[in-house]
Amino acid sequence: MNIAIKEIEIKDAAAITSLIRQLGYESTEDKTAQRIKNILNNPQHFACVAILENRIVGWIHAFISVHLESEAFAEIGGLVVDEGCRGKGIGEKLIEEVSQWARRNNFNKLRVRSNTKRNETHQFYLNRGFVFTKEQKVFDKKIF
């Protein structure tokens, strides 16, 4: 099985939108294309896709997280592999690609956050060398 990894492109929006929906989020192809454009225009963000048999079967997005209280680090903002392709090493390849991007940018820590309900996902990350460090609650406020 030959899995290719390539940097994300705006033309990937339809396939990525389909994978976003597998995560349980709603999006449109136009909204996804705009988000891809924003990522491509921001050097502090990186995203790539996994291709299997000429089809996008996964994606990962990471960014540089800067804080006053701690050193900056790379953070995975999202990762999904097509439901029918899981367990084939695709997620691991995507994480390795982001890890290389982080190292090229001189970051020695990669963080990921995961919803407390996603137990299989937690085990996936633990099996790839991530260490559980804390739980949080997330609060949102509409500002317009």
trRosetta pair geometry for C-beta under 8 A, 3 or more apart (Angstrom, degrees):
i j d omega theta_ij theta_ji phi_ij phi_ji
1 52 6.9 -7 -175 -140 101 113
1 88 6.3 -81 124 -174 164 120
2 52 7.7 152 83 -129 53 66
3 50 5.5 -14 -175 -167 108 105
3 51 7.1 145 -164 69 56 47
3 52 5.5 -26 -107 -81 75 90
3 57 7.9 -90 -131 56 101 124
3 88 7.4 145 -62 126 133 110
3 89 7.0 -159 4 94 153 97
3 90 5.7 -163 -135 -104 150 79
3 93 5.6 168 108 16 137 171
4 50 7.3 145 77 -160 46 52
4 51 4.4 -22 65 60 98 104
4 52 7.8 177 23 -70 73 41
5 48 5.5 40 179 150 93 133
5 49 7.3 171 -148 85 56 39
5 50 5.7 -27 -96 -101 73 65
5 51 7.5 -177 -79 16 25 81
5 93 5.9 -155 -58 148 127 112
5 94 6.9 172 -119 -93 122 58
5 97 5.1 -154 170 -75 153 145
6 9 7.8 -18 126 -17 114 103
6 48 6.2 179 93 -158 28 95
6 49 6.1 -16 63 57 77 85
6 51 6.6 15 10 -9 106 123
7 46 7.8 -82 -130 -164 96 80
7 47 7.3 91 -163 85 66 56
7 48 5.1 -64 -106 -102 37 87
8 12 5.7 -114 -157 49 74 147
8 16 7.5 44 -141 -74 116 145
8 36 5.7 -135 144 -142 122 106
8 39 6.8 17 74 94 140 136
8 40 7.2 -129 89 -68 97 98
8 47 4.0 -6 -4 105 140 102
8 48 5.7 -135 -33 -100 77 26
8 49 5.6 105 -93 -25 71 95
8 59 6.7 59 -90 -143 115 116
8 61 7.9 4 -28 -89 152 86
9 12 5.1 110 62 -11 70 102
9 36 7.3 40 132 170 18 137
10 13 6.1 -5 179 -36 54 109
10 33 5.3 56 -162 -152 90 88
10 36 5.1 160 -101 101 58 131
10 37 5.9 35 -94 -67 115 83
10 40 7.4 -64 -50 -9 88 151
12 15 5.5 -63 -170 50 70 108
12 16 5.3 67 134 -25 92 111
12 36 6.9 156 63 -115 95 155
12 49 5.7 -152 -152 -38 153 155
12 56 5.9 109 -151 -74 104 160
12 59 7.7 132 148 -91 135 131
13 16 5.8 -64 -141 42 28 109
13 17 6.0 34 160 -26 67 106
13 29 4.9 95 131 -165 112 77
13 30 7.7 65 165 -73 148 17
13 32 4.4 142 -156 100 89 108
13 33 3.9 -23 -92 -70 154 80
13 36 6.0 -118 -83 -1 89 141
14 17 5.8 -52 -149 31 27 113
14 18 6.8 30 152 -19 60 103
14 29 5.1 0 -89 -118 66 122
14 32 7.9 160 -63 74 23 142
15 18 5.8 -52 -156 31 34 114
15 19 6.7 28 150 -13 65 105
15 49 7.5 66 101 -146 128 146
15 55 7.3 177 -130 -173 136 69
15 56 3.8 96 142 56 149 129
16 19 5.6 -56 -151 39 37 109
16 20 6.2 46 148 -27 68 101
16 32 5.4 166 92 -179 109 137
16 36 7.2 125 49 -67 163 122
16 49 7.2 -100 -78 -95 100 122
16 56 6.9 -50 -59 133 65 151
16 59 5.5 27 -120 -25 97 160
17 20 5.4 -47 -147 29 34 117
17 21 6.7 36 153 -20 62 101
17 27 5.2 -137 -136 95 86 108
17 28 6.8 -18 -136 161 140 16
17 29 5.0 -84 -26 -86 158 59
17 31 8.0 107 -107 64 113 86
17 32 4.5 -126 -72 -20 92 155
18 21 5.9 -54 -158 31 32 112
18 22 7.1 36 145 -22 62 100
19 22 5.4 -45 -156 26 42 117
19 23 7.2 44 147 -19 64 97
19 56 7.4 -94 -30 125 132 105
19 58 6.9 144 -137 -118 151 33
19 59 6.0 136 88 15 155 107
19 80 4.7 151 165 101 107 130
19 81 8.0 -37 -147 -132 122 7
19 82 6.3 -83 -106 -77 99 70
20 23 5.8 -54 -165 30 38 112
20 25 5.1 -68 167 74 90 108
20 27 4.8 0 107 21 151 133
20 32 6.6 -151 -11 -96 149 123
20 80 7.1 175 -84 19 36 159
21 24 7.6 76 -177 -61 38 11
21 25 6.8 -109 -95 69 34 57
21 26 7.0 43 -106 -107 82 41
21 27 7.1 -126 -58 34 78 85
22 80 6.0 137 79 -177 111 135
22 82 6.9 170 -39 -128 173 48
22 83 5.7 -152 -153 -33 132 101
23 78 7.4 -34 -92 -157 168 111
23 80 5.2 -95 -58 -90 110 137
27 31 5.1 -135 -165 81 85 122
27 32 5.2 84 149 -56 132 96
28 31 4.7 93 52 8 81 102
28 32 6.9 -149 89 -4 41 87
29 32 5.7 -56 -146 39 31 111
29 33 6.2 35 154 -23 65 106
30 33 5.7 -52 -147 34 30 113
30 34 6.6 30 154 -18 63 104
31 34 5.7 -54 -152 35 33 111
31 35 6.5 33 151 -18 65 104
32 35 5.6 -54 -150 36 34 112
32 36 6.4 37 152 -21 67 103
33 36 5.6 -51 -148 34 32 113
33 37 6.4 36 151 -21 64 104
34 37 5.5 -51 -150 34 33 115
34 38 6.5 36 150 -20 64 103
35 38 5.6 -51 -150 34 34 114
35 39 6.5 34 152 -18 65 104
36 39 5.7 -55 -150 36 33 111
36 40 6.2 30 153 -18 67 108
36 47 7.1 -113 -128 72 74 148
37 40 5.8 -56 -145 39 30 110
37 41 6.2 20 158 -12 64 112
38 41 6.0 -65 -146 43 27 105
38 42 6.3 10 159 -10 64 117
38 45 7.7 30 123 46 75 162
39 42 6.1 -72 -145 42 28 102
39 45 4.4 -114 -148 122 75 137
39 46 7.6 170 176 -68 107 4
39 47 5.1 18 153 -1 153 124
39 61 6.5 -89 -120 -139 148 113
42 45 4.5 50 89 15 108 110
42 63 7.9 -1 116 -126 126 107
44 63 5.8 47 135 -162 84 83
44 64 4.3 -90 -162 32 95 110
45 61 7.0 -10 -171 -171 101 93
45 62 7.2 163 -155 89 56 46
45 63 4.6 -20 -102 -101 73 91
45 64 7.8 -110 -64 9 43 74
45 77 7.9 -16 -137 -1 101 143
46 61 7.3 162 88 -154 48 49
46 62 5.2 -11 62 62 95 90
46 63 7.3 175 20 -80 67 44
46 98 6.6 152 95 -123 123 76
46 101 4.7 162 143 -180 175 160
47 59 6.5 16 -178 -179 101 104
47 60 6.6 -174 -144 93 63 49
47 61 4.2 -12 -99 -103 104 76
47 62 7.4 167 -79 20 56 59
48 59 7.0 -176 95 -146 38 67
48 60 6.1 -2 55 54 76 88
48 94 6.7 -175 81 -137 101 82
48 97 5.3 -79 54 133 151 149
48 98 7.6 -154 25 -62 111 75
49 56 4.8 -36 177 -138 134 109
49 58 6.7 152 -161 86 60 52
49 59 4.7 -28 -103 -96 73 85
50 56 7.1 111 72 -156 50 60
50 57 5.5 -61 98 66 99 82
50 58 3.9 14 36 56 118 102
50 59 7.2 -144 11 -68 76 38
50 81 7.1 -5 47 -115 142 90
50 90 4.8 124 142 -163 167 103
50 93 6.2 103 -107 85 123 122
50 94 5.7 -81 -45 -64 116 104
51 54 6.7 6 178 -121 110 17
51 55 6.6 151 -154 69 71 29
51 56 5.8 -41 -96 -91 73 51
51 57 6.9 125 -126 11 22 86
52 55 6.1 -34 70 62 66 83
52 57 4.6 -8 22 1 110 142
52 85 6.3 160 34 -135 154 142
52 88 7.7 41 -97 109 155 151
52 90 7.1 -66 -42 -95 127 127
56 59 7.0 17 177 -55 115 97
57 81 6.4 22 141 -160 83 74
57 82 4.4 -79 -159 8 75 122
57 85 4.5 16 -180 26 130 171
57 90 6.1 -84 106 -139 111 160
58 79 7.5 12 -177 -174 104 72
58 80 6.2 -162 -141 99 70 52
58 81 3.9 -14 -97 -106 120 67
58 82 6.3 -108 -60 -7 71 74
58 85 7.0 -124 -42 91 103 132
58 90 4.8 145 -4 149 152 124
58 91 6.6 -138 -153 -76 153 59
58 94 5.7 -112 129 -50 125 142
59 78 7.4 14 105 111 95 101
59 79 7.4 -155 97 -135 51 44
59 80 6.2 10 50 52 77 82
59 94 7.3 130 174 -132 14 142
60 76 6.4 -55 -167 -142 101 105
60 78 7.0 -178 -146 95 42 58
60 79 4.5 8 -110 -106 85 86
60 94 4.0 143 -22 169 132 118
60 95 6.9 -177 -112 -69 161 46
60 97 6.9 144 57 69 136 112
60 98 5.5 -98 131 -46 137 126
61 76 7.2 109 79 -165 52 61
61 77 4.4 -51 103 63 103 106
61 78 4.7 26 38 47 108 90
61 79 7.6 -149 26 -64 61 57
62 74 5.4 23 169 177 125 102
62 75 6.3 166 -155 84 78 37
62 76 5.1 -44 -96 -100 89 50
62 77 6.2 172 -105 3 27 83
62 98 4.4 117 -22 -148 147 121
62 101 6.6 146 68 81 134 135
62 102 7.0 -74 144 -60 151 101
62 110 7.6 -40 -138 -143 139 100
63 74 7.3 164 85 -152 26 64
63 75 5.9 -23 63 61 74 88
63 77 5.6 44 2 -39 106 122
64 72 5.8 14 179 176 98 120
64 73 7.6 168 -152 90 60 24
64 74 6.1 -44 -98 -98 56 61
64 75 7.7 114 -137 16 11 83
64 105 7.0 -110 -81 139 121 149
64 107 7.0 -161 -119 -62 91 145
65 72 6.4 167 83 -155 51 69
65 73 5.6 -16 56 65 101 72
65 74 7.2 129 10 -136 87 11
65 75 4.4 49 -28 -10 127 126
65 111 7.0 -45 26 47 148 127
66 72 4.6 -17 -101 -104 68 108
67 70 5.0 22 79 46 125 81
67 72 7.2 162 20 -90 67 56
70 73 7.8 -22 124 -12 112 109
71 109 7.6 110 92 20 110 129
72 107 6.7 -87 114 -108 87 109
73 102 7.9 12 -177 -152 62 125
73 107 5.5 123 -144 -167 45 119
73 108 7.8 -71 -120 62 88 51
73 109 4.0 -45 -132 82 126 104
73 110 7.0 -168 169 -84 103 23
73 111 5.7 73 116 -8 133 108
74 98 6.9 167 151 163 136 96
74 101 7.3 137 -133 97 152 92
74 102 3.6 -96 -7 -109 157 118
74 105 7.2 113 -70 68 117 125
74 107 4.6 132 -23 101 96 154
74 109 7.0 174 34 92 71 54
74 110 4.9 -23 81 -108 103 71
74 111 7.3 167 91 22 49 71
75 110 7.3 155 -94 -164 29 54
75 111 4.6 -25 -110 69 82 95
75 112 6.9 150 -164 -84 67 40
75 113 7.5 14 -170 -9 114 93
76 79 5.7 -13 177 -31 130 113
76 95 7.5 -35 -83 -115 142 81
76 98 6.3 54 -91 155 94 168
76 110 6.9 50 -30 175 93 98
76 111 7.1 -146 17 95 75 47
76 112 4.1 -4 48 -100 118 95
76 113 7.9 -166 74 20 82 60
79 91 6.3 84 161 -141 123 95
79 94 6.1 147 -141 112 108 138
79 95 7.3 16 -121 -69 153 83
79 112 7.4 -26 4 -135 127 134
81 85 5.6 -117 165 88 99 98
81 86 5.2 126 99 -89 120 73
81 90 4.7 129 -127 90 130 123
81 91 4.9 -90 -32 -58 134 91
81 94 7.6 -159 -70 0 99 140
82 85 4.3 57 70 20 99 110
82 86 7.4 -146 86 -38 49 73
83 86 6.4 -31 -154 -12 31 113
85 88 5.6 -65 177 21 73 132
85 90 5.8 31 137 -6 113 152
86 90 7.5 -99 -110 41 38 114
86 91 7.4 22 -133 -21 76 119
89 92 5.0 -57 -160 44 63 118
89 93 6.0 68 143 -27 83 99
90 93 5.8 -54 -152 34 32 111
90 94 6.5 30 152 -18 65 105
91 94 5.6 -55 -149 36 34 111
91 95 6.4 34 153 -18 67 104
91 124 6.5 -20 117 -179 157 130
91 128 8.0 -113 120 -57 103 152
92 95 5.7 -52 -147 36 32 111
92 96 6.4 34 153 -20 64 104
92 128 6.1 -167 -112 -109 87 125
93 96 5.6 -53 -149 35 32 113
93 97 6.6 36 151 -22 64 102
94 97 5.6 -50 -151 31 34 113
94 98 6.7 30 152 -13 65 104
95 98 5.8 -56 -150 40 34 109
95 99 6.2 40 150 -24 67 106
95 110 7.8 119 -167 141 90 154
95 128 6.0 43 92 167 168 152
96 99 5.3 -50 -145 34 34 117
96 100 6.5 37 154 -21 64 101
97 100 5.9 -51 -153 33 31 111
97 101 6.7 33 148 -18 62 104
98 101 5.4 -50 -150 35 37 115
98 102 6.3 39 151 -21 67 103
98 110 6.7 112 121 -138 107 136
99 102 5.6 -52 -149 35 32 112
99 103 6.4 32 152 -18 65 104
99 110 5.9 -68 -101 -45 76 155
100 103 5.7 -53 -146 37 33 110
100 104 6.3 36 154 -21 65 104
101 104 5.8 -54 -150 34 30 112
101 105 6.5 12 155 -3 63 111
102 105 6.0 -71 -152 49 30 101
102 107 4.3 -78 -175 69 90 111
102 108 7.9 164 143 -67 109 14
102 109 7.9 -116 173 73 140 30
102 110 5.5 -135 -23 -79 172 100
103 106 7.5 43 -174 -76 34 23
103 107 7.2 -97 -74 58 28 64
103 108 7.8 62 -105 -95 68 52
107 110 7.4 103 121 -68 115 66
110 130 7.9 -89 95 -98 93 96
112 125 5.9 -144 70 -119 136 141
112 130 6.4 -51 35 -121 111 154
113 136 7.7 -42 -139 40 121 124
114 118 5.2 -107 171 68 105 125
114 121 5.0 -171 -156 116 139 124
114 122 5.8 -177 93 -76 147 71
114 125 6.7 -153 -27 -9 145 144
115 118 4.8 88 67 -6 89 107
115 121 7.7 62 48 56 77 145
116 135 6.8 46 -91 -142 116 114
118 121 3.7 0 145 26 116 125
118 122 6.4 140 102 -26 76 82
119 122 5.5 -48 -150 28 36 115
119 123 6.7 33 155 -15 65 102
120 123 5.8 -55 -154 37 35 110
120 124 6.4 45 146 -27 65 103
121 124 5.3 -47 -151 28 36 119
121 125 6.7 30 155 -14 66 101
122 125 6.1 -59 -156 37 31 105
122 126 6.3 29 151 -17 67 109
122 132 7.4 27 -164 -85 107 117
123 126 5.5 -53 -142 40 35 113
123 127 6.1 36 157 -21 66 107
124 127 6.0 -62 -153 36 24 110
124 128 6.8 7 154 -6 60 113
125 128 5.8 -69 -150 44 34 104
125 130 4.0 -31 163 44 96 141
126 130 6.1 -82 -82 69 35 84
126 131 7.7 76 -121 -102 72 32
126 132 6.9 -15 -88 -34 105 96
